[in-house]
Amino acid sequence: EAQVTQNPRYLITVTGKKLTVTCSQNMNHEYMSWYRQDPGLGLRQIYYSMNVEVTDKGDVPEGYKVSRKEKRNFPLILESPSPNQTSLYFCASSLGYRAKKLFFGSGTQLSVL
Amino acid sequence: GQQLNQSPQSMFIQEGEDVSMNCTSSSIFNTWLWYKQDPGEGPVLLIALYKAGELTSNGRLTAQFGITRKDSFLNISASIPSDVGIYFCAGQADTPLVFGKGTRLSVIA
């Protein structure tokens, strides 16, 4: 089954403790992206990647890192999480940068205490 | 970055009623998309529009790509309880997809 898999689904952590949210897609997609969703603010793009070893900042990249060492994986790293990074995070992928159909993962609800 | 204005922010409707929502932008887009997010899930693509003036249906859903290329509309006819969720518009020109802030739809049986 074609899908985007994120882990974990829920995560509670404390300020400053490094964490990684994993994202994997099995559709051989070139384009992958991370979004955060906050009430009243919709989906805001954090980082995106157009291919292996190519990443770019989205609208809200501060406090986040990403890497794209393999085509299928696009982890999101929070080196020193802060409470304002408490949010619902989505990974998404598509065939290419200009491909219109974005496939989303089921989300990761992160709480930073 | 670019911004989309999506309205209304939320709607409470009776089962069986029709629903309309829209998105406007100050920029021209080449593509308009409409997504639905069910509670606890990621957004799923409902309809994609690629040409100005295009009108496309998906079951009870109909969406239009505005003539000016700066707006799009989504209509849902004869709403049912499973229509509950958040509906997002998204537009694309030469940059990654830009999303609206969503319309939260509640259907009262």
Interface residues (C-beta under 8 A of the other chain):
Chain A: V4 S33 Y35 G40 L41 G42 L43 R44 Q45 Y48 G58 D59 F90 A92 Y97 R98 K100 K101 L102 F104 G105 S106 G107
Chain B: G1 Q6 Q9 T31 L33 G40 E41 G42 P43 V44 L45 A48 Y50 F88 Q92 P96 L97 F99 G100 K101 G102
